[in-house]
Amino acid sequence: MPVHVPAAGDEPGGGIVKLGAIRQLALDRGDTDDVRRLANVEQRYGDTARISAETLELLKAFEDPLVPSLRPDLTAIARIPARELAAFAEALIDKRTEQMRSAEAADSPYDVGRSAQALNAAAVALRGLTAGTATPPIGLLNLERIEMVPVGIQRGELVSTIPLAPAEETAVTYKEWSVTSKEFTTIVTDSLEEISETGVTDNTDLAQSTSSQSQHSNQFNITGTVQGGIPIISGSSTAGFTAQGTESASASESIKHARTTTQKASARSRREHKVTVSTTTETGTSQTSTRMLKNTNTNNPVRIDYFSLMRKWRVRLYRYGLRLTYDIVVPEPGAAMRRAYAELASLRAQQGPFTFNVKRSDITTERVNQDGQPDPNGIPKYQWLADRHGVTVKAHPAEPTPLTPSAHANTDGGWWFLNAEFDVPEGTRIREVRLDAQIGKDDADEGLNFDVIGSRIEPAWQNRPGALIIRDHKIMSVGSGVPFMQGYTGHQKVIFFVHHAEQVLCRLTVQLELTPEAIEQWRTDVWNALYDAAQAKHFAQQQEIAAQIAAIEERLASVDTLTLRREESDEIMKCVLKFILGTDFDFMPPSVLAAFIAANVDLQHGIGFDGPSLGLTPDQWTLLRQHEDVIRFINQAIEWENVVTFLYSYFWDVPPSWPFIRQLRHPDPTRQAFLRAGSARIVLTVRKGWEERWMRYAEGGSIGAPIPAPYLSIAQEIAAYDDRNYPGIPPANPGRAAVHLQDSVFTTSTVDIAPSSSPVDIKVADSSGFVVGLPVVIDVEDERHIQESQTIIAVPDAKTIRVAKVTFAHRGTQAPVPILQPGEKGALIAEWNEYTPSSGTDIAVTSNLATIS
């Protein structure tokens, strides 16, 4: 039940409520001065609206502090009168209302939205302040504890019935399984493009042959005979001379003019080969049992009934007494735990079929910058695409080198045909042909004639009286405006015709260009390389994503129940610290984190403090230890083992998160409910004996106490942690037998205590906290076996306790005698049984229908 706590001394109180309202105001620079300049504050809001200069200065510190630690602490904020803070909020609302109207008049959507947000923040802050000061979050709670202990198995509802006629026999199969299936599919697509060409060649031959023969014969014969003698000798002499000459000349001239025209038809074909590899992994267990059921009775039927089994729990409710409570509501208690599910959602969003968004038309030599935008000084776009996909592609084919065929002949002035042959490289075609020629004139009176067979006739080359010199002349085709031989490929021959010329020299410059088929083939090769690289990268990413998803799911599912409950308890504690300490509190100040990073410590694995030197300055250590006392106080003043948490539905979270939160799943229902909670009400129970210190902190911002109040001992703090009762887990320390060690009271005695059957007064160091009627444990358990337990019957003063009797002698003068009063046991106030379903099944033969539940 809520209680109203009066202010202590001169402190108005309500520090935490006021601090929350000030944060909600979201003060901008100049807001406090604007409110200060409002001369009619009292006229608007009454005489009680006076705002002191001290209050304005405190609020001004929240506008734009250099560092968060310069903001006023909770103690100073608690001294602000609630009426002054409310008057300030009302004046701020009026000021922001005027600003919003000015923005609407100026028709500035951005300023209107910003002004509306600021105005709404001030209005919400005022309402929260009014509600918080009217009903403070302080209350009283009967501290109770529920324990659930399994006590057995009970037959549950009827699941199935099998009737059997007399002597009937039937088979019953029972199967239970649990299967987890994961499937990963890999698709590999091989793409192959082929181009086939069919050529048709048309040959036109012109042949001319001339043959001439001349023969000249000349013959000359001379014959002479001389005959004579003397008486003794007689003789005869004959001489002859013959001369014959024959001259024959034969000349043959053959002229052949050939023209070859090749027409090509190309066909493109594409083949795709797709291979799909599907891997399915199934893990789980399966249990199958078959029973043969037979009714051995030949006269009467029977019935086989199957029942579910229910687990029976004994529930006990213990009460430990009255506790002071502090009630808060925090948003998103499981926000930190949702990060793993957010990562899962992000990874699953990246799963999907392979898509390739690069078009063939995108593969160009256009220059682009690193963002893919046109830039004359950039790199070719196809290279930019290759760099993005991390693959090496074929470079764009270089511009073909021009061909320079030539022909030379020493003509005799007659008709002369001169050939220049060349081969066009594969993948190129002729763009244009240019001619350089030097032709001499013979001695004939007729003019010089020159022509390129198949090209346009140039009048300047006909009937020239002198020599002909041609420089870089572009040869054009006959009857059209296209260059001569444009688009020709393969082996080519150009024929020149000359007449009345001598010493002919003709040189061609054949300018080539890449064929569309070659460009398209290059583009196809590049596209295929990019496609294969992107596909391989996609499949690798899909495998990595699948592995990451499996690892996260395994990490989320394979956690024991006790660890889940302790994690949730830690998150509740973190939410409380953030709520109470406010936005100025950092679990690790950024400046200290920066110092750790500069010291090259391992922050990722949380071992930054493992080293002899951290390199922190005194100022950084001051920031690190800024909230040390407050953290220790909050952790020990609150009975975290008895904190009560109520989870509120998902719709108390921000609306954009609703679809995601509704789909959160976890095998443990308690964890699932924690993850789905949009907000949580946390009822903090204040530890017994710490009520006054807590109220001074909550209302005035100070953790100091008017009376000595030592911190919990290590044993008490460990006991408090181990005394937590988690839902669905049997308690480690059952309330029927266990006492609260964390609530124990400890002191010592330095006097000798004599045995006595009558009441004994024992002088102790401090008797505060001891409760009359509860037992105390005197001395320690050792080989003397003199430790005993007696009941306190009175506490006469601050240094004395009175026990009913003393059984053994205790020598306090030799060593201080410890005296301990353990915490109280829980009182059993209610006991009942509950049932939860199980996977078991029970069988009955012809059960009594009237007793079936």
Secondary structure in CASP SS format (residue, H / E / C, confidence):
PFRMAT SS
TARGET T0000
AUTHOR 0000-0000-0000
METHOD secondary structure of the structure
MODEL  1
M C 1.00
P E 1.00
V C 1.00
H C 1.00
V C 1.00
P C 1.00
A C 1.00
A C 1.00
G C 1.00
D C 1.00
E C 1.00
P C 1.00
G C 1.00
G C 1.00
G H 1.00
I H 1.00
V H 1.00
K H 1.00
L H 1.00
G H 1.00
A H 1.00
I H 1.00
R H 1.00
Q H 1.00
L H 1.00
A C 1.00
L C 1.00
D C 1.00
R C 1.00
G C 1.00
D H 1.00
T H 1.00
D H 1.00
D H 1.00
V H 1.00
R H 1.00
R C 1.00
L C 1.00
A C 1.00
N C 1.00
V H 1.00
E H 1.00
Q H 1.00
R H 1.00
Y H 1.00
G C 1.00
D H 1.00
T H 1.00
A H 1.00
R C 1.00
I C 1.00
S C 1.00
A H 1.00
E H 1.00
T H 1.00
L H 1.00
E H 1.00
L H 1.00
L H 1.00
K H 1.00
A C 1.00
F C 1.00
E C 1.00
D C 1.00
P C 1.00
L C 1.00
V C 1.00
P H 1.00
S H 1.00
L H 1.00
R C 1.00
P C 1.00
D C 1.00
L H 1.00
T H 1.00
A H 1.00
I H 1.00
A H 1.00
R C 1.00
I C 1.00
P C 1.00
A H 1.00
R H 1.00
E H 1.00
L H 1.00
A H 1.00
A H 1.00
F H 1.00
A H 1.00
E H 1.00
A H 1.00
L H 1.00
I H 1.00
D H 1.00
K H 1.00
R H 1.00
T H 1.00
E H 1.00
Q H 1.00
M H 1.00
R H 1.00
S H 1.00
A H 1.00
E H 1.00
A H 1.00
A C 1.00
D C 1.00
S C 1.00
P H 1.00
Y H 1.00
D H 1.00
V H 1.00
G H 1.00
R H 1.00
S H 1.00
A H 1.00
Q H 1.00
A H 1.00
L H 1.00
N H 1.00
A H 1.00
A H 1.00
A H 1.00
V H 1.00
A H 1.00
L H 1.00
R H 1.00
G H 1.00
L H 1.00
T H 1.00
A H 1.00
G H 1.00
T H 1.00
A H 1.00
T C 1.00
P C 1.00
P C 1.00
I E 1.00
G E 1.00
L E 1.00
L E 1.00
N E 1.00
L E 1.00
E E 1.00
R E 1.00
I E 1.00
E E 1.00
M E 1.00
V E 1.00
P E 1.00
V E 1.00
G E 1.00
I E 1.00
Q E 1.00
R E 1.00
G E 1.00
E E 1.00
L E 1.00
V E 1.00
S E 1.00
T E 1.00
I E 1.00
P E 1.00
L E 1.00
A C 1.00
P C 1.00
A C 1.00
E C 1.00
E E 1.00
T E 1.00
A E 1.00
V E 1.00
T E 1.00
Y E 1.00
K E 1.00
E E 1.00
W E 1.00
S E 1.00
V E 1.00
T E 1.00
S E 1.00
K E 1.00
E E 1.00
F E 1.00
T E 1.00
T E 1.00
I E 1.00
V E 1.00
T E 1.00
D E 1.00
S E 1.00
L E 1.00
E E 1.00
E E 1.00
I E 1.00
S E 1.00
E E 1.00
T E 1.00
G E 1.00
V E 1.00
T E 1.00
D E 1.00
N E 1.00
T E 1.00
D E 1.00
L E 1.00
A E 1.00
Q E 1.00
S E 1.00
T E 1.00
S E 1.00
S E 1.00
Q E 1.00
S E 1.00
Q E 1.00
H E 1.00
S E 1.00
N E 1.00
Q E 1.00
F E 1.00
N E 1.00
I E 1.00
T E 1.00
G E 1.00
T E 1.00
V E 1.00
Q E 1.00
G E 1.00
G E 1.00
I C 1.00
P C 1.00
I C 1.00
I C 1.00
S E 1.00
G E 1.00
S E 1.00
S E 1.00
T E 1.00
A E 1.00
G E 1.00
F E 1.00
T E 1.00
A E 1.00
Q E 1.00
G E 1.00
T E 1.00
E E 1.00
S E 1.00
A E 1.00
S E 1.00
A E 1.00
S E 1.00
E E 1.00
S E 1.00
I E 1.00
K E 1.00
H E 1.00
A E 1.00
R E 1.00
T E 1.00
T E 1.00
T E 1.00
Q E 1.00
K E 1.00
A E 1.00
S E 1.00
A E 1.00
R E 1.00
S E 1.00
R E 1.00
R E 1.00
E E 1.00
H E 1.00
K E 1.00
V E 1.00
T E 1.00
V E 1.00
S E 1.00
T E 1.00
T E 1.00
T E 1.00
E E 1.00
T E 1.00
G E 1.00
T E 1.00
S E 1.00
Q E 1.00
T E 1.00
S E 1.00
T E 1.00
R E 1.00
M E 1.00
L E 1.00
K E 1.00
N C 1.00
T C 1.00
N C 1.00
T C 1.00
N C 1.00
N C 1.00
P C 1.00
V E 1.00
R E 1.00
I E 1.00
D E 1.00
Y E 1.00
F E 1.00
S E 1.00
L E 1.00
M E 1.00
R E 1.00
K E 1.00
W E 1.00
R E 1.00
V E 1.00
R E 1.00
L E 1.00
Y E 1.00
R E 1.00
Y E 1.00
G E 1.00
L E 1.00
R E 1.00
L E 1.00
T E 1.00
Y E 1.00
D E 1.00
I E 1.00
V E 1.00
V E 1.00
P E 1.00
E C 1.00
P C 1.00
G C 1.00
A H 1.00
A H 1.00
M H 1.00
R H 1.00
R H 1.00
A H 1.00
Y H 1.00
A H 1.00
E H 1.00
L H 1.00
A H 1.00
S H 1.00
L H 1.00
R H 1.00
A H 1.00
Q C 1.00
Q C 1.00
G C 1.00
P C 1.00
F C 1.00
T C 1.00
F C 1.00
N C 1.00
V C 1.00
K C 1.00
R H 1.00
S H 1.00
D H 1.00
I C 1.00
T C 1.00
T C 1.00
E C 1.00
R E 1.00
V E 1.00
N C 1.00
Q C 1.00
D C 1.00
G C 1.00
Q C 1.00
P E 1.00
D C 1.00
P C 1.00
N C 1.00
G C 1.00
I E 1.00
P E 1.00
K H 1.00
Y H 1.00
Q H 1.00
W H 1.00
L H 1.00
A H 1.00
D H 1.00
R H 1.00
H H 1.00
G C 1.00
V C 1.00
T C 1.00
V C 1.00
K C 1.00
A C 1.00
H C 1.00
P C 1.00
A C 1.00
E C 1.00
P C 1.00
T C 1.00
P C 1.00
L E 1.00
T C 1.00
P C 1.00
S E 1.00
A E 1.00
H E 1.00
A E 1.00
N C 1.00
T C 1.00
D C 1.00
G C 1.00
G C 1.00
W C 1.00
W E 1.00
F E 1.00
L E 1.00
N E 1.00
A E 1.00
E E 1.00
F E 1.00
D E 1.00
V E 1.00
P C 1.00
E C 1.00
G C 1.00
T E 1.00
R E 1.00
I E 1.00
R E 1.00
E E 1.00
V E 1.00
R E 1.00
L E 1.00
D E 1.00
A E 1.00
Q E 1.00
I E 1.00
G E 1.00
K E 1.00
D C 1.00
D C 1.00
A C 1.00
D C 1.00
E C 1.00
G C 1.00
L E 1.00
N E 1.00
F E 1.00
D E 1.00
V E 1.00
I C 1.00
G C 1.00
S E 1.00
R C 1.00
I C 1.00
E C 1.00
P H 1.00
A H 1.00
W H 1.00
Q C 1.00
N C 1.00
R E 1.00
P C 1.00
G C 1.00
A C 1.00
L E 1.00
I E 1.00
I E 1.00
R E 1.00
D E 1.00
H E 1.00
K E 1.00
I E 1.00
M E 1.00
S E 1.00
V C 1.00
G C 1.00
S C 1.00
G C 1.00
V C 1.00
P E 1.00
F C 1.00
M C 1.00
Q C 1.00
G C 1.00
Y C 1.00
T C 1.00
G E 1.00
H E 1.00
Q E 1.00
K E 1.00
V E 1.00
I E 1.00
F E 1.00
F E 1.00
V E 1.00
H E 1.00
H C 1.00
A E 1.00
E E 1.00
Q E 1.00
V E 1.00
L E 1.00
C E 1.00
R E 1.00
L E 1.00
T E 1.00
V E 1.00
Q E 1.00
L E 1.00
E E 1.00
L E 1.00
T C 1.00
P H 1.00
E H 1.00
A H 1.00
I H 1.00
E H 1.00
Q H 1.00
W H 1.00
R H 1.00
T H 1.00
D H 1.00
V H 1.00
W H 1.00
N H 1.00
A H 1.00
L H 1.00
Y H 1.00
D H 1.00
A H 1.00
A H 1.00
Q H 1.00
A H 1.00
K H 1.00
H H 1.00
F H 1.00
A H 1.00
Q H 1.00
Q H 1.00
Q H 1.00
E H 1.00
I H 1.00
A H 1.00
A H 1.00
Q H 1.00
I H 1.00
A H 1.00
A H 1.00
I H 1.00
E H 1.00
E H 1.00
R H 1.00
L H 1.00
A H 1.00
S C 1.00
V C 1.00
D C 1.00
T H 1.00
L H 1.00
T H 1.00
L H 1.00
R H 1.00
R H 1.00
E H 1.00
E H 1.00
S H 1.00
D H 1.00
E H 1.00
I H 1.00
M H 1.00
K H 1.00
C H 1.00
V H 1.00
L H 1.00
K H 1.00
F H 1.00
I H 1.00
L H 1.00
G C 1.00
T C 1.00
D C 1.00
F C 1.00
D C 1.00
F C 1.00
M C 1.00
P C 1.00
P H 1.00
S H 1.00
V H 1.00
L H 1.00
A H 1.00
A H 1.00
F H 1.00
I H 1.00
A H 1.00
A C 1.00
N C 1.00
V C 1.00
D C 1.00
L C 1.00
Q C 1.00
H C 1.00
G C 1.00
I C 1.00
G C 1.00
F C 1.00
D C 1.00
G C 1.00
P C 1.00
S C 1.00
L C 1.00
G C 1.00
L C 1.00
T C 1.00
P H 1.00
D H 1.00
Q H 1.00
W H 1.00
T H 1.00
L H 1.00
L H 1.00
R C 1.00
Q C 1.00
H C 1.00
E H 1.00
D H 1.00
V H 1.00
I H 1.00
R H 1.00
F H 1.00
I H 1.00
N H 1.00
Q H 1.00
A H 1.00
I E 1.00
E C 1.00
W H 1.00
E H 1.00
N H 1.00
V C 1.00
V E 1.00
T E 1.00
F E 1.00
L E 1.00
Y E 1.00
S C 1.00
Y H 1.00
F H 1.00
W H 1.00
D C 1.00
V C 1.00
P H 1.00
P H 1.00
S H 1.00
W H 1.00
P H 1.00
F H 1.00
I H 1.00
R H 1.00
Q C 1.00
L C 1.00
R C 1.00
H C 1.00
P C 1.00
D C 1.00
P H 1.00
T H 1.00
R H 1.00
Q H 1.00
A H 1.00
F H 1.00
L H 1.00
R H 1.00
A C 1.00
G C 1.00
S E 1.00
A E 1.00
R E 1.00
I E 1.00
V E 1.00
L E 1.00
T E 1.00
V E 1.00
R C 1.00
K C 1.00
G C 1.00
W C 1.00
E H 1.00
E H 1.00
R H 1.00
W H 1.00
M H 1.00
R H 1.00
Y H 1.00
A H 1.00
E H 1.00
G H 1.00
G C 1.00
S C 1.00
I C 1.00
G C 1.00
A C 1.00
P C 1.00
I C 1.00
P C 1.00
A C 1.00
P C 1.00
Y C 1.00
L C 1.00
S C 1.00
I H 1.00
A H 1.00
Q H 1.00
E H 1.00
I H 1.00
A H 1.00
A H 1.00
Y H 1.00
D H 1.00
D C 1.00
R C 1.00
N C 1.00
Y C 1.00
P C 1.00
G C 1.00
I C 1.00
P C 1.00
P C 1.00
A C 1.00
N C 1.00
P C 1.00
G C 1.00
R C 1.00
A C 1.00
A C 1.00
V E 1.00
H C 1.00
L H 1.00
Q H 1.00
D H 1.00
S C 1.00
V E 1.00
F E 1.00
T E 1.00
T E 1.00
S E 1.00
T C 1.00
V C 1.00
D E 1.00
I E 1.00
A C 1.00
P C 1.00
S E 1.00
S C 1.00
S C 1.00
P C 1.00
V E 1.00
D E 1.00
I E 1.00
K E 1.00
V C 1.00
A C 1.00
D C 1.00
S C 1.00
S C 1.00
G C 1.00
F C 1.00
V C 1.00
V C 1.00
G C 1.00
L C 1.00
P E 1.00
V E 1.00
V E 1.00
I E 1.00
D C 1.00
V C 1.00
E C 1.00
D C 1.00
E C 1.00
R C 1.00
H C 1.00
I C 1.00
Q C 1.00
E E 1.00
S E 1.00
Q E 1.00
T E 1.00
I E 1.00
I E 1.00
A E 1.00
V E 1.00
P E 1.00
D E 1.00
A C 1.00
K C 1.00
T E 1.00
I E 1.00
R E 1.00
V E 1.00
A C 1.00
K C 1.00
V E 1.00
T C 1.00
F C 1.00
A C 1.00
H E 1.00
R E 1.00
G C 1.00
T C 1.00
Q C 1.00
A C 1.00
P C 1.00
V E 1.00
P E 1.00
I E 1.00
L E 1.00
Q E 1.00
P C 1.00
G C 1.00
E C 1.00
K E 1.00
G C 1.00
A E 1.00
L E 1.00
I E 1.00
A E 1.00
E E 1.00
W E 1.00
N E 1.00
E E 1.00
Y E 1.00
T E 1.00
P E 1.00
S E 1.00
S E 1.00
G E 1.00
T E 1.00
D E 1.00
I E 1.00
A E 1.00
V E 1.00
T C 1.00
S C 1.00
N C 1.00
L H 1.00
A H 1.00
T H 1.00
I C 1.00
S C 1.00
END
